[in-house]
Amino acid sequence: MKIIINQVPAEGLYLEEEIESAQLDLDTALIKFRSPLKLAARITRITNALMVDLNMKAVIFADCSRCLSEFEWVFDKDIQLSYALDSSDVFIDLKPNIREEIILDYPIKPLCSLSCKGLCVKCGKNKNEGGCNCGST
């Protein structure tokens, strides 16, 4: 999302945009975006500063680090960004800040639920689906 500074009126500006996760290089081995990232920004300009109130939403699929099952995670985050303006600035690119804020919210070990039982260490069966016959549970 790029903001052209001269197009921000005194009363502010509201922008909505969708960005594919590939544009921000957000997918990892455990986390995959299944929908575009939806952005809604309220932009205000105060003399030599640009203030951005930003809401980010997306549907993310992650692999549970205990049972390896894929689960859906609804990402919804509000942030505030502030940019000091120089007379030579023409536009502000929010993509680096957006990427950083999303990655900061990635769980270190994603879990499908706090009560996830994981996999049987002997046969590998998902314990959330019931016991196994290997005798270790």
C-alpha positions as CSV (number, residue, x, y, z in Angstrom):
1,M,0.0,0.0,0.0
2,K,1.5,3.3,-1.1
3,I,0.2,6.6,0.0
4,I,0.9,9.7,-2.2
5,I,1.4,12.4,0.3
6,N,0.0,15.3,-1.8
7,Q,-3.3,13.4,-2.2
8,V,-4.0,13.4,1.5
9,P,-6.5,16.2,2.1
10,A,-6.8,18.2,5.3
11,E,-9.8,16.1,6.5
12,G,-7.9,12.8,6.0
13,L,-8.2,9.9,3.6
14,Y,-9.7,6.4,3.9
15,L,-8.2,3.6,1.8
16,E,-9.0,-0.1,1.4
17,E,-6.8,-2.5,-0.5
18,E,-6.1,-6.2,-0.8
19,I,-2.6,-7.6,-1.0
20,E,-1.6,-11.1,-1.8
21,S,0.7,-12.7,0.8
22,A,3.3,-13.5,-2.0
23,Q,3.8,-9.7,-2.4
24,L,5.0,-9.5,1.2
25,D,6.7,-12.9,1.3
26,L,4.6,-14.0,4.3
27,D,4.2,-17.8,3.8
28,T,6.4,-20.0,5.9
29,A,6.7,-23.8,6.3
30,L,4.0,-23.7,9.0
31,I,1.9,-20.7,8.0
32,K,0.1,-20.2,4.7
33,F,-2.3,-17.4,3.7
34,R,-5.4,-18.7,2.0
35,S,-6.9,-15.3,1.3
36,P,-5.5,-11.9,0.4
37,L,-4.6,-9.6,3.2
38,K,-7.4,-7.0,3.6
39,L,-6.2,-3.5,4.6
40,A,-8.3,-0.6,5.7
41,A,-6.4,2.6,6.5
42,R,-7.4,6.0,7.9
43,I,-4.7,8.5,7.0
44,T,-4.3,12.0,8.4
45,R,-1.6,14.5,7.8
46,I,-0.4,16.9,10.5
47,T,2.1,19.4,9.3
48,N,5.3,17.3,8.9
49,A,3.9,13.9,9.9
50,L,1.6,11.3,8.4
51,M,-0.5,9.2,10.8
52,V,-2.0,5.9,9.7
53,D,-4.5,3.9,11.6
54,L,-4.5,0.5,9.9
55,N,-6.6,-2.6,10.2
56,M,-5.3,-5.9,8.7
57,K,-7.4,-9.0,8.2
58,A,-6.7,-12.4,6.6
59,V,-7.5,-16.1,6.9
60,I,-4.4,-18.1,7.7
61,F,-3.9,-21.8,7.8
62,A,-1.2,-23.1,10.1
63,D,0.2,-26.6,10.9
64,C,-0.2,-27.4,14.6
65,S,3.3,-28.0,16.0
66,R,1.9,-30.9,18.3
67,C,-0.4,-32.9,16.0
68,L,0.6,-31.6,12.6
69,S,-3.0,-31.0,11.6
70,E,-3.8,-27.9,9.6
71,F,-6.1,-25.4,11.3
72,E,-7.6,-22.0,10.4
73,W,-6.5,-18.9,12.2
74,V,-8.3,-15.6,11.6
75,F,-5.8,-12.8,11.7
76,D,-7.2,-9.4,12.7
77,K,-4.9,-6.7,13.9
78,D,-5.1,-2.9,14.4
79,I,-1.9,-0.8,14.3
80,Q,-0.9,2.8,14.3
81,L,2.0,4.0,12.2
82,S,3.6,7.4,12.2
83,Y,5.9,8.8,9.5
84,A,7.9,12.0,9.7
85,L,7.7,13.8,6.4
86,D,10.5,15.5,4.5
87,S,9.8,18.1,1.8
88,S,11.4,15.7,-0.7
89,D,9.0,12.8,0.1
90,V,6.5,12.0,-2.6
91,F,5.0,8.8,-1.2
92,I,5.1,6.5,1.7
93,D,5.2,2.7,1.2
94,L,3.5,0.8,4.0
95,K,4.4,-2.7,2.9
96,P,7.6,-3.1,5.0
97,N,5.8,-2.0,8.1
98,I,2.8,-4.2,7.3
99,R,5.0,-7.3,6.8
100,E,6.9,-6.7,10.0
101,E,3.7,-6.3,12.1
102,I,2.3,-9.5,10.7
103,I,5.4,-11.5,11.2
104,L,5.6,-10.2,14.8
105,D,2.2,-11.9,15.4
106,Y,3.3,-15.3,14.1
107,P,3.1,-17.9,16.9
108,I,6.5,-19.5,17.7
109,K,4.7,-22.9,17.9
110,P,1.2,-22.8,16.4
111,L,-1.4,-24.9,18.2
112,C,-4.7,-26.0,16.9
113,S,-6.0,-25.7,20.5
114,L,-4.5,-25.3,23.9
115,S,-5.7,-28.8,24.8
116,C,-4.0,-30.5,21.8
117,K,-2.7,-33.9,22.8
118,G,-0.2,-34.2,19.9
119,L,1.0,-37.4,18.2
120,C,1.7,-40.8,19.8
121,V,5.5,-41.1,20.1
122,K,5.4,-44.8,19.2
123,C,3.0,-45.1,16.2
124,G,2.4,-41.4,15.2
125,K,-1.4,-41.5,15.6
126,N,-3.1,-38.2,16.3
127,K,-4.2,-38.5,20.0
128,N,-6.9,-35.9,19.4
129,E,-8.7,-38.5,17.3
130,G,-8.7,-41.1,20.0
131,G,-6.3,-43.7,21.5
132,C,-4.1,-46.0,19.5
133,N,-3.4,-49.7,19.6
134,C,0.3,-49.6,20.1
135,G,0.1,-49.7,23.9
136,S,1.8,-46.4,24.6
137,T,-1.4,-44.5,25.4
